[in-house]
Amino acid sequence: MISDGLLNGIRTFVSAAEAGSFAVASERLGLSRSATSKSIARLEERLGVQLFNRTTRSLGLTEQGQAFYEKCARALADLQAAELSLVSGRQVPAGKLRVDLPVVFGRQCVMPALLDVVQRYPEIQLDVTFNNRRVDLIEEGYDLVIRIGHLDDSTSLVARRLGVQTMAICAAPSYARQRGLPRTPDEIESHDCIIYYYGGRNSPWFFPGADGQSQLKHISGRLRLGSGDAIADAALAGRGIAQLPTWLIAPHLKSGSLVVSMPDCVCAGLPIHALWPQGRQLTPKVRVVVDELAARFLPVPPWEVDLPMVES
């Protein structure tokens, strides 16, 4: 008979084998590294074999450990499939849900939806991280991520499009009074431009193209900042013009603390997607979040409703 302790030890072993690290496995399981090491040591003692070759720099399976892992991984997959079939059959969103979000967009636009979901479904345990780097869903054990940007070709992920990030060129009224506002893209270079600087390079600005697709144009500027929040702050302070997503500046546009320059150049920027691992059944806990976001963001996201787009 398999005890709960042995089953937990097997789960810990499989997680460590797949992660190649006790530290990563501990984070995924919500355990301390000491607890993970002790659990695997007890399992090895019970089995009378060494499952891992441990060095200070690497962790690898022994030959016996590899054989044991293959059997355990299949058994746990069968158990998970059985559990998912019951959960899906009940259609009750429940269990731990690990989500990763872009830092500012996630906090401002996604978290309200997540908080409403967990309020409606108290059996969901929500773990949320905020990153501007692209996390690895499979390696880092996420159930769902929200990503802004073009997707890499991947057969290991499923994506649902939630919309597109609309970009607008804006400035503070104080800047507009002193310097005026550009009326055409060619006039932009004569203005103080605030540029998003990331990964060692300037991010280009988006402009409408003749074919209906957005075109990119590289803009230079004296202020180069690595945060959308900081760019908005600089624009609010009257330090120049900036191109920013409407979800970020909508409150400032509605209050009049920022105005849009060249409304005809408001256009689509990068796409927004929800992603989850391919091959995993879409569990109710993931489905309710994705459906909630789609209902909120499509066809028109709330931050773009009644948005003033008249140049001042």
N, C-alpha and C positions, 0 to 999 in steps of 0.2 A: 504494500500500500504506500502511495506517495503522500508524504506529510506536506503541510503547508510550508514548512521550513525548507524542505527539499525542492518544492516547486519554485519558491522564491529564489533559491540558490541557482536553479536552472535558468530562470529568467535573467538573473544578474549575469550569469556566465554567458548566455547568448548575447546579451547587450554588450558586454565587454569584448566578446569575440568580433562582433560586427563593428564596434567602434574602434577597435585596435588600441584602446586606452581605457584604463580604469577611471581616469578623471572625467572623460567624456561620458562614459557609461553612468557614472555617479550623477552627473548633471541631468542626463536624460531620465534617470530613475528617481531623482529627488532624494538621493542618499549621500552621505558623506563618503569620501574616498576610503576612509578607514572601514566603514561598514561594508563597502563593496569588496575590498580586499579580504576581509574576514569571512564574508559569505562564500567567496570562491575558495578560500583556504579550507573551510569546513566541507565544501563539496568535494574537493580533492582528497581530503582525509577520509571521507565516507566512501569514495570510489576506490581509494588506494592507488591513484594514478596522478601524475602531474599533467594538468591540462594546458598550461601556458609555459612558454620559455620567456622568462623575465630578464630584462637588462635595464640599465638606467635610462636607455634611450628608446627602447622598443618593447613591444609586447606582441608575441606571436604564439599561435597554437602549436602544440606538439602534435605528432602524428595521431596519438590516441585522442587528443583534444579535438582535432579536426573531425575525426570520425564521430565522436560524441556530439560535437556541435551540429553536424548535418542531421543527425537523428532528432536532437532536441529542437532545432529550428523548425523542422517539419511538424513535430508534435505541437509546438506552441502555435504555429500557423493554423493547424487544425482546430486548436482550442479557441483561437481568436476568431476564426471563421464561424465556429459554432456560436460564440458569444454575439458576434455581429448579426448573425441571422436572427437570433432571438431579439436583440435590440431593435433591428430594423423591422422585425415583425410587429413589435410593440409600438414602433415609431415614437419612442420616448427619447428625446435628446438627453444624453447623460454621459458622464465620465470626464476625464481630463482632456482639455482642448488646448494644444500648444499653438499659438499664433505669433507670427512676426509681422511687424508693420513698419513702414517708413516713419521716421521720427516725427516730423511736424504734421504731415498729412494723416498719419495714423492717430495721433493724439487729437487733432482737430476734427477730422471727418469720419474716422472709422470707430473710435472708441465709443461715441454715443450709441452707435448701433450695437456694439458688443455688450455694453452695459444694459441695454434694453433686452437683449437676448437672454443674458444670465438672470435678469429679473423675472422673465417669463418662465425660464426653465432652471429652477434651483438645483437640479441634479447635475448641471454642467459645472465643472471646476475649470476656471479659465486661467491659463498662464500666458502672459503677453510680454514679448520683448520688442524693443524698438531699435532698428538698425537702418542705416543708409547704405550699408554694404549688402551684397546679395548672399543671403544665407543659403546653405545647402539643405534643402528640406529633408532629404533622405539621410545624409550623414549626421545632421544635427537633430533629427527626430521631431520635426514640425508636422502638424496636421494640416496647417493652412498658412499661406503667406499672402499678403497684398503687395503688389509690386507695381511701381510706376516706371515705364520704360519698355523698350522693345525686348521681346523674349528671345532667348537662345533656343535653337532647335533642340528639342529634348523629347525622347520617347518615354522618359521616366516621370513626366509631369503632365497633369491635366490643367487646362487654363479656361477660365470663364471671363470674358471681357465685361468689365463694369463701367466702361465709358472711356473718356479721353480727357486729358488735362488741357483745359482751354487757357491760352496765354494772352495777356493784354499788356500793352505798353502804358505805363502810368507815371505820374509825378505828383508832387504836392502842389496845391494852388500857389504857395509862395514862390516855388520855382517857376511855375507858369507865368506869374506876374513879372518876374525879373528877366526871364530868358525866353519866354514864349514856349510853344510846344511844336515839335516837328509835324509837318503836314504830309510829308512823303518819306519813304524809307531812305532816300538819298540825303535828306536833311538831318538824319539821326547822328551822323558822325560829327556834326558841328556842335553837338550838345554833350553835357557831362553825363556819361552813361555808367550805370552801376551794373557790373558784370558778375555772373555766378562763376566762381573759379573752383574747379573740382578736379582732382586727379592730375594736377599739374598743368591744366589747360583751361582756357575760357570756354564756357558753354555757348554755342551759337544761339541766335534768336530765331524764332519761327515767324514766317510771313506767308500769307496766302499765295498759292501758285496759280498759274493760268489754267492748269488741269484739275483744279479743285483740291490738289494735294498740297500740304504745307511744304514750304521750301526753307532751307536754313541759310542764314547769313551770319558771318563772323563779324562781331562788333568789338571795337576796342574801347577801353575805358580806364580812367584813372583809379577808380575804386573797384577792386576785385575781391569779392567776399565769398566765403565757402559755406554760407548759410542763407536759405531763403528768408528766414526771419530777420537776419541782419540786413539783407538787401531791402526788405520792406521798411525796416527802421530807418535806414539811410534815406530812402525815398520820402518817407514821412517827414524827415528832418529837412527836406528841401535840398538835398545834396546832388540831385540829378534825376534822370529818367531811368526806369528799369522795366524789364519785361518779367512779369510774375504770373503765376497761375491764379485764376479767378477764385479758386477755393481759399487761397491765402489772403487775398486783398478785398474780398467781397464786403466785409464789414467796413473797411475804410472807404470803399467806393460809395456805399450807401450812406455813410456819415458825411461824405464830402471831403474827408481829410486826404484822399487821393482822387485824381481825375484821370480819365482815360484819354490818351493821345491817339489819334488816328483810329477811330472805331472800326473802320473798314479793314484794319490789320489785326483785329482780334481773330484768332484762329486756333485750330487744333494743334496741340503739342504732342506729348507722349501718351501712349495708351495706359490704361489702368486695368490690371487683371487680378483675379483671385486664382491662386494655384494650389494644388494638392497632389500628393503622389499618385502616379499611375499604378493601376493594379490593385489599389485598395478600394474596397467598397466605400461609396460615399455615405458615411455614417450620418445618422440624423443630426448629431451635434455639429458636423461640418455643414450639412445641407441648410440648416436653419440660419446659420450665419451668412452663407453665400446668398441665399434667397433674400434675406433681410437687406443686405448691401445692394443687391440688384434692384430691389423694390425702391430703395432710397435714391440710388444714383441714376436710374434709367426711367424714362428717356432723357430727362433733364435733371441734373443734380440740384438739390435745394439751394446751394449757394449761388446759382445762376438765375434763379427766379427773380424777376423784377430788378435785374441788375442794371444800373444806369450806365449807358454806353455813349452818352453825348459828350463830345469834346468841350472842355471849358477853357 
